[in-house]
Amino acid sequence: MRRITPRFRHTLIVTALASLAGGALAGGKPDLVVAELQQPHRQFVRGEMLVQFKADAAESNRLIALNKVGAKVLERVRGDLHRISLPQGANLAAAVRALHAQDAVEFAEPNWIYQHTAVSNDPYYVNGQLWGMYGDSSPLQTNQYGSQAGEAWNADHFSCKGVVVGVIDEGVQYTHPDLKANHWKNAAETDGNGIDDDGNGYVDDKHGWDFDGNNKSVYDGTGDDHGTHVSGTIGGVGNNGVGVAGVCWKVKMLHVKFLGSFGGTTANAIKSVDYITDLKTRHNLNLVATNNSWGGGGFSQGLQDAIERANAADILFVAAAGNNGMNIDNSPFYPASYPNSNVIAVASLNSNGTMSSFSNYGANTVDLGAPGAGVYSTVPTNSYASYSGTSMATPHVTGAIALYAKNHKGLSAAQLKAAILGSTTATPSLAGKTVTGGRLNVSGF
């Protein structure tokens, strides 16, 4: 995959992409896909593929293409993008090439599997454990390598009221005492009446949607700890004398579940991104960003297209850089490595300012660092726990975007991204390892 220099990484707004935001970007990358199928760390759903047909392709030609590889359509993901099944024992790389050779096909790719990127008067703030929220001169506790949120709070900048962020992850215990007040509810949907009240294709999606289980339940028990944890960092209720405080004490988090016990698929990731983009436009939400603390699948033109549709709707896509300790300029980690201009890729910092040993990095592809080691946050059954990973660094940045958007209304996604990256503090461990060479600093937000 062609690498993009830092200068262009910040300004990648291509007219051709914008004009195609509602559909697929041309061509796909069959050589890249086939090469990645040979990588042992790439996981995919056996016997399945995603195929994007050309919009003007005749039905007869579509059937000819499918018959070339003995495929059957399992579902329509969106538009002309379909999930298909292959015969048992079929060679996936050969199927990719065979389908790309058909005139009716825009692109064909595996249904990659993604995983979350965690290693497994608020008490945790007061007792010194919530270091990721501290600043140089924050009240009660200080840490120069924290996000500086404590300093913003001390200046009465703690509310992101009126701002919505999407959390694409596992499910979340939205009844948690530190999350309940900040959980977004679909006001246009009546829960339990069996009717798709707002006409978005999902019945009773009052609390979001579970694409892994294909149902309205976005919390399925204690296994949904990762989604609950990242939510607490973005928007744990502050100053309530309970547990933790998120970057935003008041905010609305729209929860979409696509990661299950075995990870999540490309097809469901695409649906999740598009679901949130549609809700923003359908309900005129002030939705500024999605948090994406997951990754590991190979290149997907379909997912890159979905991220570009979000970009067209002015939604930032905040992505974990990954936990392989590698340079993703050379070995891409998706979705953090996609070149869309709305992607913000986040590395993990330790409490002493060093980059976490597990964190991926990349001078051209990873934008900044944020607290990601020993991060306390909410977990199911009304509890709290410390997790580490770029998964934990990412929601600090998502919360920061919401905080900035609250106090600087009407900004585009590009302007919000420029503000976040332009406010970073230079950090030696990130020099030459990230685009900015710096760490998150929200003190002036």
Secondary structure, DSSP 8 states (H G I E B T S, - for coil): -----HHHHH----HHHHHTTTS--SS--HHHHHHHHT-TT--EEEEEEEEEE-TT--HHHHHHHHHHTT-EEEEEEETTEEEEE--TT--HHHHHHHHHTSTTEEEEEEEEEEEE--B---HHHHTT--GGG-BTT-SS-B-TTS--HHHHHHTT--EEEEEEEEEEES---TTSTTTGGGB---TT--TTSSS-TT-SS-TT-SS-EETTTTBS-S--STT-HHHHHHHHHHH---SSSSS---S-SEEEEEEEE--BTTBEEHHHHHHHHHHHHHHHHHHT--EEEEEE-EE-B---HHHHHHHHHHHHTT-EEEEE--SS-SBTTTS--BTTT---TTEEEEEEE-TTS-B-TT--B-TTT--EEEE-SSEEEEETTTEEEEEBSHHHHHHHHHHHHHHHHHHSTT--HHHHHHHHHHT-EE-GGGTTTSSSSEE---TT-
